[in-house]
Amino acid sequence: MKLTIKQAVAGIAKKQVLLAACVATLSTGAWAGEFRLPAFETSKLANGLTIYLMERHDVPLISVQAVVKAGSVADGEQAGLSNLTGDALLLGTATYNKKTLDQTFDFRGARIASQTNADATALIADFARDDANTLLPIMADVLMHPGFDAREFVKLRGRTVDGLKQAKESPRNVMQDYYRSMLFGKGAYAIPVAGSVSSVNVLERTDAQAFHQRYYRPDNAALVVVGDFKPTVMRAKLEQLFGSWQAAGTLPVMHDKGVVHADKARVWLVNKPDAGETTFMFGGAGIARNDPDYVPLQVINTILGGRFTSWLNDELRVNSGLTYGARSGFSSLADAGTFAVSSFTATAKTEAALALADKTYHRLWDKGIDAATLESAKAYIKGQYPPRFETNLQLAGLLGDMFVSKVGREQIDHFMQDVDSLTVEKARQLVDKHFPRDKLQMLLIGKAEVIRPIASRYGEVTELEIAADGFAPTKK
């Protein structure tokens, strides 16, 4: 597609309008009183496709998210296939090749992207209201009829492999992959979303086509539309575009996702011989995204390691200067989750940093949370929560997450109430229930010859090489 100067100027002007609209949206994010999720409609087409429609007329923008339950848990022995398939959607279709697809969205100041995690893949589009009639059909074509162009697929695979090789240069890029592999073992949640160099290198275009045919089907997906539209008009448009989408055969049985087994304290020591620092995580099992304790646990974690003035950051950064930052958090998945304390420190300070992090973590039991600290955390998290759901794109992401993780709107609507009702005694009970206290699982990435004696103090040690392919011990 060749653009004239007039078209190019028009495209730039439209982008400026969109940017101004987004800024206006963000500037109106002053929330008072109880926060509730804006009203939305839920329905299903005859083919099983779930539809979410949230009407918002504050800015002339529309965000669309097509969510398919096809994340890395569906990869099986082909780690990285779901992620590569999701990225390959954007290689174009029979009607719109990659260049035409990119230029059509760029010219209008719009965006189309894909995103894959452990549980799902999302095709995301963001555009002006007046461009819906042009861009929605293209998005539908990309989702349902990707072309997986052979030459473009080879280039995409090459870029992905190069990214995987580069990622291990920075331990913080891959620590979650190692940690999840350690905790979930043979379960599907142990599969790294992007795969490994060897697993991705052998993936072919036909693998992506087969994966798309198996999992990209209306009864395994949801379409979320948030923004400036009339529901009756949008509903009819979606029926026209997606109503003919049909599933072939039965949906495959999902692989066993696994559970965290922590029957003894363990350490994975990942050797990076040229490392000047040690990157570490320790913890254990967490919670699923729809766990009824999800909200109060965010408050408790805020105190431990969820903000700059947390216990962990105060002790490891501010008071001791052992690191530039320390944090903790629950990483929640659709059907399970992990919890971890994480930080990094100079190799020579590994022993001191680990000891202080462990001591600070156990403060949850040794000293507990006092009323003043709890009230401070409540005020902080109540102020941080509403701005997370101001834009169309944020709200579309939330509804997609609710679909995949089976989260009811009451978790969002009752957020403030659940925060306010958390007491010191209830916090103590939740700490005992959900925070792993002993038999901790620890990941260390650094210079093994130096930190090996330190690692052995924290549990049974398994050593790996960061240069090795994959994120698990090599089978012997």
DRENDO-1510 file (C-alpha; in Angstrom, 1 decimal, always signed):
<recs>
REC; n; res; u; v; w
REC; 1; MET; +0.0; +0.0; +0.0 .
REC; 2; LYS; +1.6; +3.3; -1.1 .
REC; 3; LEU; +0.5; +6.4; +0.9 .
REC; 4; THR; +0.2; +9.8; -0.6 .
REC; 5; ILE; +1.6; +12.9; +1.3 .
REC; 6; LYS; -2.0; +13.9; +2.0 .
REC; 7; GLN; -2.8; +10.4; +3.4 .
REC; 8; ALA; +0.3; +10.4; +5.5 .
REC; 9; VAL; -0.5; +13.8; +7.0 .
REC; 10; ALA; -4.1; +12.7; +7.7 .
REC; 11; GLY; -2.7; +9.6; +9.5 .
REC; 12; ILE; -0.4; +11.7; +11.7 .
REC; 13; ALA; -3.3; +14.0; +12.6 .
REC; 14; LYS; -5.5; +11.1; +13.5 .
REC; 15; LYS; -2.7; +9.7; +15.8 .
REC; 16; GLN; -2.5; +13.1; +17.5 .
REC; 17; VAL; -6.2; +13.1; +18.1 .
REC; 18; LEU; -6.0; +9.6; +19.6 .
REC; 19; LEU; -3.2; +10.6; +21.8 .
REC; 20; ALA; -5.0; +13.6; +23.1 .
REC; 21; ALA; -8.1; +11.5; +23.8 .
REC; 22; CYS; -6.0; +9.0; +25.7 .
REC; 23; VAL; -4.5; +11.7; +27.8 .
REC; 24; ALA; -7.9; +13.1; +28.5 .
REC; 25; THR; -9.1; +9.7; +29.7 .
REC; 26; LEU; -6.1; +9.3; +32.0 .
REC; 27; SER; -6.6; +12.9; +33.4 .
REC; 28; THR; -10.1; +12.1; +34.5 .
REC; 29; GLY; -9.1; +9.2; +36.7 .
REC; 30; ALA; -10.0; +10.7; +40.0 .
REC; 31; TRP; -12.1; +8.1; +41.8 .
REC; 32; ALA; -14.0; +8.8; +45.0 .
REC; 33; GLY; -15.9; +6.4; +47.2 .
REC; 34; GLU; -16.7; +2.8; +46.1 .
REC; 35; PHE; -15.2; +1.6; +42.9 .
REC; 36; ARG; -17.3; -0.6; +40.7 .
REC; 37; LEU; -16.7; -2.2; +37.4 .
REC; 38; PRO; -18.6; -0.3; +34.7 .
REC; 39; ALA; -21.8; -2.1; +33.4 .
REC; 40; PHE; -21.3; -4.6; +30.6 .
REC; 41; GLU; -23.3; -7.2; +28.7 .
REC; 42; THR; -22.4; -10.9; +28.3 .
REC; 43; SER; -23.9; -13.1; +25.7 .
REC; 44; LYS; -23.1; -16.1; +23.4 .
REC; 45; LEU; -23.4; -16.6; +19.7 .
REC; 46; ALA; -24.9; -19.8; +18.4 .
REC; 47; ASN; -21.5; -21.1; +17.7 .
REC; 48; GLY; -20.4; -20.8; +21.3 .
REC; 49; LEU; -18.4; -17.6; +21.1 .
REC; 50; THR; -18.7; -15.6; +24.3 .
REC; 51; ILE; -19.2; -11.9; +23.8 .
REC; 52; TYR; -18.6; -9.1; +26.3 .
REC; 53; LEU; -19.8; -5.6; +25.4 .
REC; 54; MET; -18.9; -2.6; +27.6 .
REC; 55; GLU; -20.3; +0.7; +26.3 .
REC; 56; ARG; -18.2; +3.8; +27.1 .
REC; 57; HIS; -18.6; +7.2; +25.4 .
REC; 58; ASP; -16.0; +9.4; +27.1 .
REC; 59; VAL; -13.6; +9.2; +24.2 .
REC; 60; PRO; -14.2; +8.1; +20.5 .
REC; 61; LEU; -12.1; +4.9; +20.9 .
REC; 62; ILE; -12.8; +1.2; +20.8 .
REC; 63; SER; -10.6; -1.6; +22.2 .
REC; 64; VAL; -11.2; -5.2; +21.1 .
REC; 65; GLN; -9.6; -8.3; +22.7 .
REC; 66; ALA; -10.1; -11.8; +21.3 .
REC; 67; VAL; -9.1; -14.2; +24.0 .
REC; 68; VAL; -8.5; -17.9; +23.2 .
REC; 69; LYS; -7.7; -20.4; +25.9 .
REC; 70; ALA; -4.6; -21.5; +24.1 .
REC; 71; GLY; -1.6; -20.6; +26.3 .
REC; 72; SER; +1.6; -22.5; +27.0 .
REC; 73; VAL; -0.3; -25.1; +29.0 .
REC; 74; ALA; -1.5; -26.4; +25.6 .
REC; 75; ASP; +2.0; -26.8; +24.1 .
REC; 76; GLY; +2.7; -30.3; +25.3 .
REC; 77; GLU; +6.1; -31.4; +24.0 .
REC; 78; GLN; +6.3; -28.4; +21.7 .
REC; 79; ALA; +7.2; -25.6; +24.1 .
REC; 80; GLY; +6.7; -22.2; +22.6 .
REC; 81; LEU; +4.1; -23.3; +20.0 .
REC; 82; SER; +1.2; -21.3; +21.5 .
REC; 83; ASN; +3.4; -18.1; +21.7 .
REC; 84; LEU; +4.7; -18.6; +18.1 .
REC; 85; THR; +1.2; -19.2; +16.8 .
REC; 86; GLY; -0.1; -16.1; +18.5 .
REC; 87; ASP; +2.7; -14.0; +17.0 .
REC; 88; ALA; +2.2; -15.6; +13.6 .
REC; 89; LEU; -1.4; -14.4; +13.5 .
REC; 90; LEU; +0.1; -11.0; +12.6 .
REC; 91; LEU; +1.9; -12.4; +9.5 .
REC; 92; GLY; -1.3; -11.7; +7.6 .
REC; 93; THR; -4.1; -13.5; +5.8 .
REC; 94; ALA; -4.9; -14.4; +2.2 .
REC; 95; THR; -6.6; -11.1; +1.9 .
REC; 96; TYR; -4.2; -8.9; +3.8 .
REC; 97; ASN; -0.5; -9.8; +3.7 .
REC; 98; LYS; +1.7; -8.6; +6.6 .
REC; 99; LYS; +2.7; -5.4; +4.9 .
REC; 100; THR; -0.8; -4.4; +4.1 .
REC; 101; LEU; -2.0; -5.4; +7.6 .
REC; 102; ASP; +0.7; -3.3; +9.3 .
REC; 103; GLN; +0.1; -0.3; +7.0 .
REC; 104; THR; -3.7; -0.4; +7.3 .
REC; 105; PHE; -3.5; -0.1; +11.1 .
REC; 106; ASP; -0.6; +2.3; +11.2 .
REC; 107; PHE; -2.1; +4.7; +8.7 .
REC; 108; ARG; -5.1; +5.0; +11.0 .
REC; 109; GLY; -3.1; +5.4; +14.2 .
REC; 110; ALA; -4.5; +2.1; +15.3 .
REC; 111; ARG; -2.8; -0.9; +16.9 .
REC; 112; ILE; -3.0; -4.7; +16.5 .
REC; 113; ALA; -0.9; -7.1; +18.6 .
REC; 114; SER; -0.9; -10.5; +20.1 .
REC; 115; GLN; +0.0; -11.6; +23.7 .
REC; 116; THR; +0.4; -15.1; +25.1 .
REC; 117; ASN; +0.7; -16.3; +28.7 .
REC; 118; ALA; +0.4; -19.7; +30.4 .
REC; 119; ASP; -3.3; -19.9; +30.1 .
REC; 120; ALA; -4.3; -18.0; +27.0 .
REC; 121; THR; -3.5; -16.0; +23.9 .
REC; 122; ALA; -5.1; -12.6; +23.1 .
REC; 123; LEU; -5.4; -10.8; +19.8 .
REC; 124; ILE; -5.7; -7.1; +20.8 .
REC; 125; ALA; -6.8; -4.2; +18.7 .
REC; 126; ASP; -7.2; -0.5; +19.6 .
REC; 127; PHE; -8.6; +2.0; +17.1 .
REC; 128; ALA; -10.8; +5.1; +16.6 .
REC; 129; ARG; -14.6; +4.6; +16.6 .
REC; 130; ASP; -14.9; +5.8; +13.0 .
REC; 131; ASP; -12.4; +3.1; +11.8 .
REC; 132; ALA; -14.4; +0.1; +13.3 .
REC; 133; ASN; -16.1; -0.8; +10.0 .
REC; 134; THR; -12.7; -1.0; +8.3 .
REC; 135; LEU; -10.6; -2.6; +11.0 .
REC; 136; LEU; -12.9; -5.0; +12.7 .
REC; 137; PRO; -13.3; -7.2; +9.6 .
REC; 138; ILE; -9.5; -7.3; +9.2 .
REC; 139; MET; -9.1; -8.4; +12.9 .
REC; 140; ALA; -11.7; -11.1; +12.4 .
REC; 141; ASP; -9.9; -12.4; +9.3 .
REC; 142; VAL; -6.6; -12.4; +11.2 .
REC; 143; LEU; -8.1; -14.4; +14.1 .
REC; 144; MET; -10.1; -16.9; +12.1 .
REC; 145; HIS; -8.1; -17.3; +8.9 .
REC; 146; PRO; -4.4; -16.5; +9.4 .
REC; 147; GLY; -2.2; -17.3; +6.4 .
REC; 148; PHE; +1.0; -18.3; +8.3 .
REC; 149; ASP; +3.0; -17.1; +5.3 .
REC; 150; ALA; +5.9; -19.5; +4.9 .
REC; 151; ARG; +8.7; -17.0; +4.4 .
REC; 152; GLU; +7.5; -14.6; +7.1 .
REC; 153; PHE; +7.1; -17.6; +9.5 .
REC; 154; VAL; +10.7; -18.6; +9.1 .
REC; 155; LYS; +11.8; -15.0; +9.8 .
REC; 156; LEU; +9.5; -14.8; +12.9 .
REC; 157; ARG; +10.9; -18.1; +14.2 .
REC; 158; GLY; +14.4; -16.8; +13.8 .
REC; 159; ARG; +13.7; -13.6; +15.7 .
REC; 160; THR; +12.1; -15.6; +18.5 .
REC; 161; VAL; +15.1; -17.9; +18.8 .
REC; 162; ASP; +17.4; -14.9; +18.8 .
REC; 163; GLY; +15.3; -13.4; +21.6 .
REC; 164; LEU; +15.5; -16.5; +23.6 .
REC; 165; LYS; +19.3; -16.6; +23.3 .
REC; 166; GLN; +19.6; -13.0; +24.3 .
REC; 167; ALA; +17.2; -13.3; +27.3 .
REC; 168; LYS; +19.5; -15.4; +29.3 .
REC; 169; GLU; +22.1; -12.6; +29.3 .
REC; 170; SER; +19.9; -11.0; +31.9 .
REC; 171; PRO; +18.8; -13.4; +34.7 .
REC; 172; ARG; +15.8; -11.2; +35.6 .
REC; 173; ASN; +14.4; -12.0; +32.1 .
REC; 174; VAL; +14.3; -15.7; +32.7 .
REC; 175; MET; +14.0; -16.2; +36.5 .
REC; 176; GLN; +10.2; -16.7; +36.4 .
REC; 177; ASP; +10.7; -19.5; +33.8 .
REC; 178; TYR; +13.2; -21.3; +36.0 .
REC; 179; TYR; +11.1; -20.8; +39.1 .
REC; 180; ARG; +7.9; -22.0; +37.6 .
REC; 181; SER; +9.7; -25.0; +36.1 .
REC; 182; MET; +11.1; -25.8; +39.5 .
REC; 183; LEU; +7.8; -25.5; +41.3 .
REC; 184; PHE; +5.5; -27.3; +38.8 .
REC; 185; GLY; +7.9; -30.0; +37.7 .
REC; 186; LYS; +6.2; -32.1; +35.0 .
REC; 187; GLY; +3.0; -30.1; +35.0 .
REC; 188; ALA; +2.0; -28.0; +32.0 .
REC; 189; TYR; +2.4; -24.8; +34.1 .
REC; 190; ALA; +6.2; -25.5; +34.1 .
REC; 191; ILE; +6.4; -25.0; +30.3 .
REC; 192; PRO; +8.0; -21.6; +29.5 .
REC; 193; VAL; +5.7; -19.4; +27.5 .
REC; 194; ALA; +8.3; -18.5; +24.8 .
REC; 195; GLY; +9.8; -22.0; +24.8 .
REC; 196; SER; +13.5; -22.8; +24.5 .
REC; 197; VAL; +16.0; -22.4; +21.6 .
REC; 198; SER; +15.8; -26.1; +20.7 .
REC; 199; SER; +12.0; -26.4; +21.0 .
REC; 200; VAL; +11.3; -23.3; +18.9 .
REC; 201; ASN; +13.9; -24.1; +16.3 .
REC; 202; VAL; +12.1; -27.2; +15.2 .
REC; 203; LEU; +8.6; -25.7; +15.0 .
REC; 204; GLU; +7.2; -25.5; +11.5 .
REC; 205; ARG; +4.5; -23.6; +9.8 .
REC; 206; THR; +2.4; -26.7; +9.8 .
REC; 207; ASP; +2.7; -27.0; +13.6 .
REC; 208; ALA; +1.2; -23.5; +14.0 .
REC; 209; GLN; -1.6; -24.3; +11.5 .
REC; 210; ALA; -2.5; -27.5; +13.4 .
REC; 211; PHE; -2.4; -25.7; +16.8 .
REC; 212; HIS; -4.6; -23.0; +15.4 .
REC; 213; GLN; -7.1; -25.5; +14.1 .
REC; 214; ARG; -7.2; -27.4; +17.4 .
REC; 215; TYR; -7.6; -24.4; +19.8 .
REC; 216; TYR; -8.7; -21.4; +17.9 .
REC; 217; ARG; -12.4; -22.1; +17.9 .
REC; 218; PRO; -15.5; -20.1; +19.0 .
REC; 219; ASP; -16.3; -22.4; +21.9 .
REC; 220; ASN; -12.9; -21.9; +23.4 .
REC; 221; ALA; -12.8; -18.1; +23.0 .
REC; 222; ALA; -14.3; -14.8; +24.0 .
REC; 223; LEU; -14.5; -11.5; +22.2 .
REC; 224; VAL; -14.4; -8.4; +24.4 .
REC; 225; VAL; -15.3; -5.0; +23.0 .
REC; 226; VAL; -15.0; -1.8; +25.1 .
REC; 227; GLY; -15.6; +1.7; +24.0 .
REC; 228; ASP; -17.7; +4.1; +22.0 .
REC; 229; PHE; -20.4; +2.1; +20.2 .
REC; 230; LYS; -24.1; +1.3; +20.2 .
REC; 231; PRO; -24.5; -2.2; +21.6 .
REC; 232; THR; -27.3; -3.2; +19.2 .
REC; 233; VAL; -25.1; -2.1; +16.2 .
REC; 234; MET; -22.0; -3.8; +17.6 .
REC; 235; ARG; -23.8; -7.0; +18.4 .
REC; 236; ALA; -25.1; -7.2; +14.9 .
REC; 237; LYS; -21.7; -6.5; +13.4 .
REC; 238; LEU; -20.0; -9.2; +15.6 .
REC; 239; GLU; -22.7; -11.7; +14.6 .
REC; 240; GLN; -22.0; -10.9; +10.9 .
REC; 241; LEU; -18.2; -11.2; +11.3 .
REC; 242; PHE; -17.9; -14.1; +13.7 .
REC; 243; GLY; -21.2; -16.0; +13.4 .
REC; 244; SER; -19.9; -18.3; +10.7 .
REC; 245; TRP; -16.8; -19.3; +12.7 .
REC; 246; GLN; -17.1; -23.0; +13.3 .
REC; 247; ALA; -15.2; -25.5; +15.4 .
REC; 248; ALA; -13.8; -28.7; +13.8 .
REC; 249; GLY; -14.1; -31.8; +16.0 .
REC; 250; THR; -13.9; -31.8; +19.7 .
REC; 251; LEU; -11.8; -29.6; +21.9 .
REC; 252; PRO; -8.6; -31.4; +22.9 .
REC; 253; VAL; -8.3; -32.5; +26.6 .
REC; 254; MET; -6.1; -30.0; +28.4 .
REC; 255; HIS; -2.8; -31.3; +29.7 .
REC; 256; ASP; -2.4; -31.7; +33.5 .
REC; 257; LYS; -1.3; -28.2; +34.6 .
REC; 258; GLY; +0.3; -29.5; +37.8 .
REC; 259; VAL; +0.4; -28.4; +41.4 .
REC; 260; VAL; +3.3; -27.2; +43.5 .
REC; 261; HIS; +5.0; -29.9; +45.5 .
REC; 262; ALA; +7.1; -28.6; +48.4 .
REC; 263; ASP; +7.7; -31.6; +50.6 .
REC; 264; LYS; +11.3; -30.4; +51.4 .
REC; 265; ALA; +13.4; -27.3; +51.0 .
REC; 266; ARG; +15.1; -27.2; +47.6 .
REC; 267; VAL; +17.5; -24.9; +45.8 .
REC; 268; TRP; +18.0; -24.6; +42.1 .
REC; 269; LEU; +21.5; -23.1; +41.5 .
REC; 270; VAL; +21.7; -21.8; +37.9 .
REC; 271; ASN; +25.4; -21.2; +37.1 .
REC; 272; LYS; +26.2; -18.0; +35.1 .
REC; 273; PRO; +30.0; -17.9; +35.3 .
REC; 274; ASP; +30.3; -14.3; +34.1 .
REC; 275; ALA; +27.7; -12.9; +36.6 .
REC; 276; GLY; +28.7; -10.1; +38.9 .
REC; 277; GLU; +25.6; -10.5; +41.0 .
REC; 278; THR; +23.2; -13.1; +42.3 .
REC; 279; THR; +19.6; -13.0; +41.3 .
REC; 280; PHE; +17.3; -14.9; +43.7 .
REC; 281; MET; +13.7; -15.9; +44.4 .
REC; 282; PHE; +12.3; -18.0; +47.1 .
REC; 283; GLY; +8.8; -19.0; +48.2 .
REC; 284; GLY; +6.4; -21.7; +47.1 .
REC; 285; ALA; +2.8; -22.3; +46.2 .
REC; 286; GLY; +0.5; -19.3; +45.6 .
REC; 287; ILE; -3.2; -18.9; +44.7 .
REC; 288; ALA; -5.3; -19.0; +41.6 .
REC; 289; ARG; -6.6; -15.8; +40.1 .
REC; 290; ASN; -10.2; -16.4; +41.3 .
REC; 291; ASP; -9.2; -17.4; +44.9 .
REC; 292; PRO; -11.6; -15.7; +47.4 .
REC; 293; ASP; -8.6; -14.4; +49.3 .
REC; 294; TYR; -7.1; -12.7; +46.3 .
REC; 295; VAL; -7.9; -9.1; +47.4 .
REC; 296; PRO; -6.8; -9.2; +51.1 .
REC; 297; LEU; -3.6; -11.0; +50.1 .
REC; 298; GLN; -2.7; -8.0; +47.9 .
REC; 299; VAL; -3.0; -5.8; +51.0 .
REC; 300; ILE; -0.7; -8.1; +53.0 .
REC; 301; ASN; +1.8; -8.4; +50.2 .
REC; 302; THR; +1.9; -4.6; +49.9 .
REC; 303; ILE; +3.3; -4.5; +53.4 .
REC; 304; LEU; +5.9; -7.3; +52.8 .
REC; 305; GLY; +7.1; -6.4; +49.3 .
REC; 306; GLY; +4.5; -4.7; +47.2 .
REC; 307; ARG; +5.6; -1.1; +47.3 .
REC; 308; PHE; +8.7; +1.0; +47.7 .
REC; 309; THR; +8.2; +1.4; +51.5 .
REC; 310; SER; +7.7; -2.3; +52.0 .
REC; 311; TRP; +9.5; -4.3; +54.7 .
REC; 312; LEU; +11.7; -6.0; +52.1 .
REC; 313; ASN; +12.7; -2.9; +50.2 .
REC; 314; ASP; +13.3; -0.9; +53.4 .
REC; 315; GLU; +15.6; -3.6; +54.8 .
REC; 316; LEU; +17.5; -4.7; +51.7 .
REC; 317; ARG; +17.7; -1.4; +49.9 .
REC; 318; VAL; +17.2; +1.5; +52.2 .
REC; 319; ASN; +18.7; +0.3; +55.5 .
REC; 320; SER; +21.4; -2.0; +54.3 .
REC; 321; GLY; +22.2; -1.0; +50.7 .
REC; 322; LEU; +22.4; -4.7; +49.7 .
REC; 323; THR; +20.3; -4.2; +46.5 .
REC; 324; TYR; +18.6; -1.6; +44.4 .
REC; 325; GLY; +15.2; -3.2; +45.0 .
REC; 326; ALA; +13.5; -6.1; +46.7 .
REC; 327; ARG; +9.9; -7.2; +46.3 .
REC; 328; SER; +7.4; -10.1; +46.8 .
REC; 329; GLY; +4.3; -11.1; +45.0 .
REC; 330; PHE; +1.7; -13.7; +44.2 .
REC; 331; SER; +1.8; -14.7; +40.5 .
REC; 332; SER; -1.7; -16.0; +40.0 .
REC; 333; LEU; -2.7; -18.3; +37.1 .
REC; 334; ALA; -6.1; -19.6; +36.1 .
REC; 335; ASP; -5.9; -22.8; +38.2 .
REC; 336; ALA; -2.9; -22.3; +40.5 .
REC; 337; GLY; -0.2; -19.8; +41.3 .
REC; 338; THR; +3.2; -19.2; +42.9 .
REC; 339; PHE; +4.5; -16.8; +45.6 .
REC; 340; ALA; +8.0; -15.4; +45.7 .
REC; 341; VAL; +10.3; -13.0; +47.4 .
REC; 342; SER; +12.8; -11.7; +44.8 .
REC; 343; SER; +15.8; -9.5; +44.6 .
REC; 344; PHE; +19.4; -9.3; +43.3 .
REC; 345; THR; +22.7; -8.4; +44.9 .
REC; 346; ALA; +26.5; -8.3; +44.3 .
REC; 347; THR; +28.0; -11.7; +44.3 .
REC; 348; ALA; +30.0; -10.9; +47.4 .
REC; 349; LYS; +26.9; -9.9; +49.3 .
REC; 350; THR; +24.8; -13.0; +48.5 .
REC; 351; GLU; +25.1; -14.5; +51.9 .
REC; 352; ALA; +24.0; -11.3; +53.7 .
REC; 353; ALA; +21.2; -10.5; +51.3 .
REC; 354; LEU; +19.7; -14.0; +51.5 .
REC; 355; ALA; +19.9; -14.0; +55.2 .
REC; 356; LEU; +18.3; -10.6; +55.5 .
REC; 357; ALA; +15.6; -11.4; +53.0 .
REC; 358; ASP; +14.7; -14.6; +54.8 .
REC; 359; LYS; +14.6; -12.8; +58.2 .
REC; 360; THR; +12.5; -10.0; +56.8 .
REC; 361; TYR; +10.1; -12.5; +55.2 .
REC; 362; HIS; +9.7; -14.4; +58.5 .
REC; 363; ARG; +8.7; -11.1; +60.2 .
REC; 364; LEU; +5.2; -12.0; +59.0 .
REC; 365; TRP; +5.2; -14.6; +61.8 .
REC; 366; ASP; +7.8; -13.4; +64.2 .
REC; 367; LYS; +6.3; -10.0; +64.7 .
REC; 368; GLY; +3.2; -9.9; +62.6 .
REC; 369; ILE; +1.4; -6.9; +61.2 .
REC; 370; ASP; +0.3; -4.1; +63.5 .
REC; 371; ALA; -2.9; -2.0; +63.0 .
REC; 372; ALA; -1.1; +1.2; +61.9 .
REC; 373; THR; +0.9; -0.7; +59.2 .
REC; 374; LEU; -2.3; -2.4; +58.0 .
REC; 375; GLU; -4.2; +0.8; +57.7 .
REC; 376; SER; -1.4; +2.4; +55.7 .
REC; 377; ALA; -1.3; -0.5; +53.3 .
REC; 378; LYS; -5.1; -0.4; +52.9 .
REC; 379; ALA; -5.0; +3.3; +52.0 .
REC; 380; TYR; -2.2; +2.7; +49.5 .
REC; 381; ILE; -3.8; -0.2; +47.7 .
REC; 382; LYS; -7.2; +1.5; +47.5 .
REC; 383; GLY; -5.5; +4.5; +45.8 .
REC; 384; GLN; -3.6; +2.3; +43.4 .
REC; 385; TYR; -6.5; +0.1; +42.3 .
REC; 386; PRO; -9.0; +2.2; +40.3 .
REC; 387; PRO; -6.4; +3.7; +38.0 .
REC; 388; ARG; -5.6; +0.2; +36.7 .
REC; 389; PHE; -9.0; +0.1; +35.0 .
REC; 390; GLU; -9.4; +3.6; +33.5 .
REC; 391; THR; -8.8; +3.0; +29.8 .
REC; 392; ASN; -10.7; +0.9; +27.3 .
REC; 393; LEU; -7.7; -1.3; +26.8 .
REC; 394; GLN; -7.3; -1.9; +30.5 .
REC; 395; LEU; -10.9; -2.8; +30.9 .
REC; 396; ALA; -10.9; -5.1; +27.9 .
REC; 397; GLY; -7.9; -6.8; +29.4 .
REC; 398; LEU; -9.7; -7.2; +32.7 .
REC; 399; LEU; -12.8; -8.8; +31.1 .
REC; 400; GLY; -10.6; -11.1; +29.1 .
REC; 401; ASP; -8.8; -12.1; +32.3 .
REC; 402; MET; -12.1; -12.7; +34.0 .
REC; 403; PHE; -13.2; -15.0; +31.2 .
REC; 404; VAL; -10.0; -17.1; +31.2 .
REC; 405; SER; -9.6; -17.3; +35.0 .
REC; 406; LYS; -13.3; -17.6; +35.9 .
REC; 407; VAL; -13.3; -14.5; +38.0 .
REC; 408; GLY; -16.8; -13.1; +38.9 .
REC; 409; ARG; -17.4; -9.3; +38.8 .
REC; 410; GLU; -18.0; -9.4; +42.6 .
REC; 411; GLN; -14.2; -9.6; +43.1 .
REC; 412; ILE; -13.8; -6.3; +41.4 .
REC; 413; ASP; -17.0; -4.6; +42.7 .
REC; 414; HIS; -16.2; -5.7; +46.3 .
REC; 415; PHE; -12.6; -4.8; +46.2 .
REC; 416; MET; -12.8; -1.7; +48.5 .
REC; 417; GLN; -15.1; -3.5; +50.9 .
REC; 418; ASP; -12.8; -6.5; +51.1 .
REC; 419; VAL; -9.8; -4.2; +51.7 .
REC; 420; ASP; -11.7; -2.3; +54.4 .
REC; 421; SER; -12.8; -5.4; +56.2 .
REC; 422; LEU; -9.3; -6.9; +56.6 .
REC; 423; THR; -8.3; -6.9; +60.3 .
REC; 424; VAL; -5.1; -7.6; +62.0 .
REC; 425; GLU; -6.4; -11.0; +63.2 .
REC; 426; LYS; -7.7; -11.9; +59.7 .
REC; 427; ALA; -4.4; -10.9; +58.2 .
REC; 428; ARG; -2.6; -13.2; +60.6 .
REC; 429; GLN; -4.9; -16.1; +59.6 .
REC; 430; LEU; -4.3; -15.4; +55.9 .
REC; 431; VAL; -0.5; -15.3; +56.4 .
REC; 432; ASP; -0.7; -18.7; +58.1 .
REC; 433; LYS; -2.9; -20.1; +55.3 .
REC; 434; HIS; -1.3; -18.8; +52.1 .
REC; 435; PHE; +2.3; -17.7; +52.7 .
REC; 436; PRO; +4.7; -20.6; +52.6 .
REC; 437; ARG; +6.6; -20.6; +55.9 .
REC; 438; ASP; +9.0; -23.5; +55.7 .
REC; 439; LYS; +10.3; -26.0; +53.1 .
REC; 440; LEU; +10.9; -23.0; +50.9 .
REC; 441; GLN; +11.8; -23.4; +47.2 .
REC; 442; MET; +14.7; -21.2; +46.2 .
REC; 443; LEU; +16.2; -20.2; +42.9 .
REC; 444; LEU; +19.7; -18.7; +42.7 .
REC; 445; ILE; +21.2; -17.4; +39.4 .
REC; 446; GLY; +24.8; -16.4; +39.6 .
REC; 447; LYS; +28.4; -17.6; +39.9 .
REC; 448; ALA; +28.1; -21.1; +41.2 .
REC; 449; GLU; +31.6; -21.6; +42.4 .
REC; 450; VAL; +31.2; -18.7; +44.8 .
REC; 451; ILE; +27.6; -19.1; +46.0 .
REC; 452; ARG; +27.5; -23.0; +46.1 .
REC; 453; PRO; +28.3; -23.2; +49.8 .
REC; 454; ILE; +25.6; -20.6; +50.6 .
REC; 455; ALA; +23.0; -22.4; +48.5 .
REC; 456; SER; +23.5; -25.6; +50.4 .
REC; 457; ARG; +22.3; -24.0; +53.7 .
REC; 458; TYR; +18.8; -23.4; +52.2 .
REC; 459; GLY; +18.0; -26.9; +51.0 .
REC; 460; GLU; +18.8; -29.8; +48.6 .
REC; 461; VAL; +20.7; -28.3; +45.7 .
REC; 462; THR; +20.3; -29.0; +42.0 .
REC; 463; GLU; +22.7; -27.3; +39.7 .
REC; 464; LEU; +22.0; -26.1; +36.1 .
REC; 465; GLU; +23.9; -24.1; +33.5 .
REC; 466; ILE; +22.3; -21.0; +32.2 .
REC; 467; ALA; +24.0; -21.6; +28.9 .
REC; 468; ALA; +22.2; -25.0; +28.6 .
REC; 469; ASP; +19.0; -25.1; +26.5 .
REC; 470; GLY; +15.8; -25.1; +28.4 .
REC; 471; PHE; +14.8; -24.2; +32.0 .
REC; 472; ALA; +15.0; -27.6; +33.8 .
REC; 473; PRO; +17.7; -30.0; +34.9 .
REC; 474; THR; +19.1; -32.1; +32.1 .
REC; 475; LYS; +17.8; -35.7; +32.1 .
REC; 476; LYS; +20.5; -38.2; +32.9 .
</recs>
